[in-house]
Amino acid sequence: MTGIRRAKGLVAMLGAIALAGCITLEAPDEPIVIELNINITQEVIYRLAGDAEETIDANADIF
């Protein structure tokens, strides 16, 4: 059992060493730009719903 474990460990280490030359990390030359498109529709609808509820409660005889 220990021989098989050692062989698996050796294969894993050799694979890691082989891949070490292929992987490179470099910082980009230009700054990273993150564009945020925020949708505030839900908040506006919530506010309008609250205002409408208050209006209906205040004028119950009309509705």
N, C-alpha and C positions, 0 to 999 in steps of 0.2 A: 504494500500500500504506500509506504513512504517513497518508494522509487517512482511510482506513478505521479505522486504529488510533486516531487522534485522536478520531474520531466515537464509537468504542466506549468510549474512556476518558471522554469527555464525558458519554455516556449513563450510564455507571457512576457518575460523580461526582454527576450530577443525581439519580440514584436514591438514592444514599447521603444526600444533603442532604434529599431528600423524606422519607426514613424516619427521619431524625434526630429529628424532632419527635414521632414516634409511639412511640419507645422510651424508657421511663423506668425508672430503677432507684431503688427506695425500700427502706429498711430496715423490717422489720416492727415494729409497735408492741409486740407480745408477744415474749418470748424464744422461740427455736426449741427445741422439745423433741424429743429423739431417744430413742425407746424401743428397748432392745436385748433381744431374746429370744434367749438363747444356749442351744443344745442341746448338752448334754454327754454324751449317750447313747453316742456312739462311744468316748469315753475310758473310761467305766464298763465297757462291754463288753470293751474291750481289757484292762483290769485284771482283770476276771473271767476272761477267757480265759487270761491269764498265770497266775493263781492255780490255775485248773483244770488247766493243763498241769503245774504243779509238783506238785499233788496226785496226778495220774495217775502221774507219774514216781516219786513217793515210795511209792505203793501199787500198783505194777505187777501184783502177784499178785491184786488184787481186780478190776482191770479187764481 
